[in-house]
Amino acid sequence: MAAYQTVNPATGEVLRSYETMTADAAMAVLAAAHAAQPDWAARPIAERARCAARLAAVLRARKGEWARLMTLEMGKPIGESTAEIVKCAWLCEVYAERAEAWLAEEPVAADGRDHRVVYQPLGVILSIMPWNFPFWQALRFAVPTLLAGNASVLKHARNVTGCALALEVALREAGFPADLFRTVLADHEVTAALLGDPRTAGVSLTGSTAAGRQVAALAGRHLKTCVLELGGSDPFIVLADADLDRAVQGAVTGRLLNTGQSCIAAKRFLVESPVYAEFTSRFAAAMAARRLGDPLDPETEVGAVVNAEELANLLAQIADAVGRGARLVCGGRQVERPGTFLAPTVLAEVTPQMRVWREEVFGPVAPVMAVGDADEAVRLANQSDYGLGGSVWTADLARGEAIARRLECGSAFVNGIVRSDPRLPFGGVKQSGLGRELGWFGLRAFTNVKGLNLYD
């Protein structure tokens, strides 16, 4: 069995060592989940929902402990880690309240005596989750999937293994059946075998576009239902009539959430020419003023980049932009302290040929471009392989809505940063993914949508 370690990116300290499961051990976990699922599916939805409500209470009670674990493993500022746990509790409460109504049978008028659409669970769903929101992204999938009557096996990112195991503990403490939600410490080969096994009915992946292609290919080969939430390069459009105080605040928050390591972070800033210089100057000043430091310090606003490899990639993206003529307004350097820290960075006079515009930038780096008008902004916003989210900032709400409707993305916002909400659908188009999570869409994502037809 291969061994690996979790490492604190803020210090370089080794936190703990783990051993990867053998194929037999991982398959035993799958078998246990498969055995537990039919009894769970037979329970009334209201009973399943009560487990979700208890999970919310468990998360709130242990938020300090688990927020600290999250920060140690992946470098998120402790205030954001705490907020992530609280958001997960809210997710549980939303689904506990609404699951029964969202899964209710729907009558349909047709030619027989009684016609209904019913939603029935598929079985065991494999989830493959990333490190950047260790609790939220795993539970964003798991809570609705379990409440729909499925079981789940979680393969989490290795650098947040402590969080992965804590999630299993949390669900057991909340009263979910012991084998209904299980974590496997599996390598790529074993994960592929789990996906291909007949006892696995579907797969949900949150991760890179490259990983999404691989998982989609495997799911297609084995005819498994799949939901993919992949990379993003969200446009942030600032029109000349926008409230610049609000727009700058939104830009900083949207770019620096989780130290910029978010699929739905604002990543490409398109600003109408009349306000371009003022916005860029104020944006850079606000970015530079954010407090960078020890992620465990409650005053810290910018934490560590996840590892040295990602830091090197960010520095290479910045160097490419500067080499092609971009103006470095602030940041652009590794901070001289232990760990992997990058000063918040703003690049002006960016062009579409630069890597920071063409690629997903997963860190505290903001490329800014001037545009002549809203039509040019929309054209450049849509000139991307990605289509996860996007936002428009303007004093004219009707105009903002019209522009937001033209953006090729799964979630569009006017005068607000892109964010996920358990009451609304979440997902992307183009290379940003397939399917939807959250809302009733996420609850039904891994169900058999069955037509039930009765005739005299």
Sequence and secondary structure as in RCSB ss.txt:
>XXXX:A:sequence
MAAYQTVNPATGEVLRSYETMTADAAMAVLAAAHAAQPDWAARPIAERARCAARLAAVLRARKGEWARLMTLEMG
KPIGESTAEIVKCAWLCEVYAERAEAWLAEEPVAADGRDHRVVYQPLGVILSIMPWNFPFWQALRFAVPTLLAGN
ASVLKHARNVTGCALALEVALREAGFPADLFRTVLADHEVTAALLGDPRTAGVSLTGSTAAGRQVAALAGRHLKT
CVLELGGSDPFIVLADADLDRAVQGAVTGRLLNTGQSCIAAKRFLVESPVYAEFTSRFAAAMAARRLGDPLDPET
EVGAVVNAEELANLLAQIADAVGRGARLVCGGRQVERPGTFLAPTVLAEVTPQMRVWREEVFGPVAPVMAVGDAD
EAVRLANQSDYGLGGSVWTADLARGEAIARRLECGSAFVNGIVRSDPRLPFGGVKQSGLGRELGWFGLRAFTNVK
GLNLYD
>XXXX:A:secstr
  EEEEE TTT  EEEEEE   HHHHHHHHHHHHHHHHHHHHS HHHHHHHHHHHHHHHHHTHHHHHHHHHHHH 
  HHHHHHHHHHHHHHHHHHHHHHHHHT  EE   SSSEEEEEEEE SEEEEE  SSSTTHHHHHHHHHHHHTT 
EEEEE  GGGHHHHHHHHHHHHHTT  TTTEEEE   HHHHHHHHHSTTEEEEEEES HHHHHHHHHHHHHHT E
EEEE    EEEEE TTS HHHHHHHHHHHHHGGGG  TTSEEEEEEEHHHHHHHHHHHHHHHHHS B  TTSTT 
 B   S HHHHHHHHHHHHHHHHTT EEEE  SB SSSS  B  EEEES  TTSHHHHS   SSEEEEEEESSHH
HHHHHHHSSS  SEEEEE S HHHHHHHHHHS SSEEEESS     TTS B  SGGGEES BSHHHHHHTTEEEE
EEEE  
